[in-house]
Amino acid sequence: MAVVGHMLSDAEKSTTSYQPLHPSVRPKLDPEYVAFHDKYIQFVEPDDVRPWHAIHTRRRRPFPPGTSQPVSVKEVRDVDLGDFPVRIFWPEGETPESGWPVLVWYHGGGWAIGGIENENDFCSRMCRDASCVVVTVGYRLCPEHPYPVPVEDALEALVWVHRQAASGALGIDTSRIAIGGTSAGGNLSAVTALKASLQQPKPIPLVLQLLLVPVIDNTATVDSTWSTRTHAPWLTPARMTWYRDMYLPNSKDALKWDASPNLAPAELLGKTPKTWIGIAEQDLLAPEAAAFADQLRTVGVDVDVEHYAGMTHTILAMNGK
């Protein structure tokens, strides 16, 4: 990832404030974020008001705009799975006899932006710091490939990793597979974790799930879950709706649990692996993430929640701060 990212570089050249902080939100935010937003984020033209051709030219660039570069790991390899690619990061050191633990990761971007170039700084740091293999998934994007295609790709990637683990091809341990994602990728992770428990002839065992600022409830509106975050920075109700409408052109699909995992039956939710949820306090999606944590606890799932006070949906954009 570029030091300040393509979007931040563009923002530095702009004098138009597209996304000024709302006065009611500014005092609730971390001062460091306020400075970051005022310097960069406010000058980034929102996707939902840009011409589609402008979005298309950068949709597979690193996103959100990070401020640090990937760290060195032992090996990075891209693999073409046919309809989509994955990028694999291996940690330094000798492969354990039982194989490395592995994290299957789904990037954010509203199901419409991003790819295996996304969040490489995060993925490489996870690989290094947790001493695990990380597989980031370049699932197909809407509007060309709306729901359920990204869901199908997300599951296919996990199934592929599990098969490779069983064969020993990747040097990973089938008993230590974790899954995770950020934003829309968090949605795909939550759904895929549930689908993993339904695989035949045997479920795919997962030891952990990591959800960072995830999309959980695709039925949410400003009249319900979003009512307390109507002036949320960056991911506004209008922008979230714009992404959602491309991903779910048939609005009735939002009622299906593989679009809104909070709508899954309790018995199925109870099969969710141990879950960590990172919630940015001033994120539009914070209430639904917190509600999902409570919902999982109710059905007996071990859940850890980390609240990031004064932070917004763009929390990964400050990963070098």
Secondary structure by P-SEA (a helix, b strand, c coil): cccccaaaaaaaacccccccccccccccccaaaaaaaaaccccccccccccaaaaaacccccccccccccccccbbbbbbcccbbbbbbbbccccccccbbbbbbbbbccccccccccaaaaaaaaaacccbbbbbbbcccccccccaaaaaaaaaaaaaaaaaaaaccccccccbbbbccccaaaaaaaaaaaaaaacccccccccbbbbcccccccccccccccccccccccccaaaaaaaaaaaccccccccccccccccccaaaaaaccbbbbbbcccccaaaaaaaaaaaaaaaccbbbbbbbccccccccccccc
